[in-house]
Amino acid sequence: MQIKHILICSVLLFSGCAIVPDSLEVPEGTSLISYTKAVTSGANAQGQTARWGGLIVGVENKPDKTFVEIVHFPLNNYGKPNRGAETTGRFKAQIDGFVDPIVFEEGRLITFLGKLVAPTAGMVGEQPYIYPTLLVDDYHMWRKQEIYDVTMYHFNYRTGWFSPFYGRYNQWGPGFGHSRIRVIKYDNSNYKGTIKPPSTPTTSRDVNVRGRDGNPKKPGSKPGVE
């Protein structure tokens, strides 16, 4: 078992100790600007590459672009936002074109890769807020995760009922014991969203127009005229 752990640690060490999703990878040597530095650097940070993530709190559709509002959380070594850490602010992710808000569901964790552009003015409640803004190159939507503990109840022959308090090796004699396991449930929905342009509805006034005799009418003929 110890050898197995050593091998796993060695692989992580030589691979840089971090494995991020393909959509968030950057060429070797690429400098990524942090959220804090971008906020303090102002206009000097524009054009730099950033990989930020956090919790989705809103989506705003504009005529030619979409803004996704994110509560920023620091990322772990795998590029996933650490929701248990302290948030340092908010930012907006700008995506060219239309994005259906259902793709970016509120409350989901997401990580964006992109370049800093001019900040976006907005409101948080009734307070004005200046959002650092990323022009998105790609993103990764993290799967929903539910963690809960389950206590397994086992039958005890001495008492004749199921109980977590009796085990094979307790002082009360033989019987089935109990165990406690941790269950992690993942939801794969919306794992990686797709951006599609809105469809344009088409109409026609001459479709399925028929006369009183049931025969199709000629295009352009007046209603009620055979």
C-alpha positions, 0 to 999 in steps of 0.5 A, spaced: 500 500 500 505 504 501 509 503 495 502 505 491 502 511 495 509 513 493 508 511 486 501 516 485 505 522 489 511 521 484 506 521 478 503 528 481 510 531 482 513 530 475 506 532 472 506 539 476 502 536 481 496 539 478 491 536 473 486 541 470 481 540 465 483 540 457 478 546 456 482 550 462 489 548 460 494 554 457 501 553 454 507 552 458 510 558 461 503 562 460 503 567 466 496 567 469 494 574 473 490 573 479 484 576 481 487 580 486 492 583 482 487 585 476 483 589 481 489 593 484 492 593 477 487 597 473 487 598 466 494 595 466 491 588 467 487 589 461 489 584 455 493 579 460 490 571 461 486 569 467 483 563 469 478 565 474 472 561 477 466 561 482 459 561 483 454 563 478 449 568 481 446 571 474 446 571 467 445 578 463 443 577 455 445 583 451 443 584 443 450 581 441 453 578 448 452 575 454 455 577 461 455 571 466 456 574 474 460 570 478 462 570 486 469 569 485 473 564 489 480 561 489 481 555 485 485 549 487 490 545 484 485 542 479 482 549 477 476 548 481 473 554 485 474 552 493 467 554 495 469 553 503 474 559 502 473 566 503 470 570 497 474 576 494 469 579 490 465 578 484 467 579 476 463 578 470 465 573 464 463 576 457 461 571 452 460 573 445 453 572 442 447 569 445 447 564 451 441 561 454 441 562 461 439 555 463 446 553 460 449 557 466 444 555 472 445 559 478 448 556 484 453 552 479 461 552 480 464 554 474 471 556 471 473 561 466 479 562 461 480 568 458 483 575 457 481 581 461 478 587 458 475 593 460 471 593 467 463 593 467 459 597 471 453 594 475 449 594 481 450 589 487 443 590 490 443 598 491 450 599 491 454 601 485 460 595 483 465 595 478 466 588 475 473 586 473 471 582 466 474 576 462 473 576 455 471 568 455 476 563 451 473 557 454 470 554 461 469 548 465 462 547 468 463 543 475 459 537 476 454 538 482 456 534 488 452 531 494 456 528 500 452 525 506 454 519 511 450 513 511 450 508 517 449 501 516 444 497 521 446 490 522 441 484 525 443 482 532 441 475 533 441 476 541 436 482 541 432 480 535 432 487 531 437 491 527 441 496 531 448 500 529 450 498 537 452 491 536 458 488 532 461 481 531 467 483 536 463 487 542 462 484 549 455 483 548 456 477 543 456 475 536 452 478 531 452 483 525 456 489 526 455 496 523 459 501 519 459 508 516 460 510 509 461 516 505 457 517 499 458 522 494 453 523 488 455 527 482 450 530 477 453 530 470 447 535 467 450 541 464 457 539 465 459 543 458 455 548 455 454 549 448 453 556 445 448 556 440 445 562 436 438 564 437 433 561 431 429 566 427 422 564 426 419 563 419 412 565 417 408 564 411 401 566 409 400 561 404 401 555 408 395 550 408 390 555 405 384 551 402 378 553 399 371 551 401 372 545 396 378 542 400 383 544 395 389 548 396 388 555 394 393 559 389 398 564 393 395 571 393 388 569 392 383 573 397 379 569 402 373 567 401 374 567 393 374 560 389 
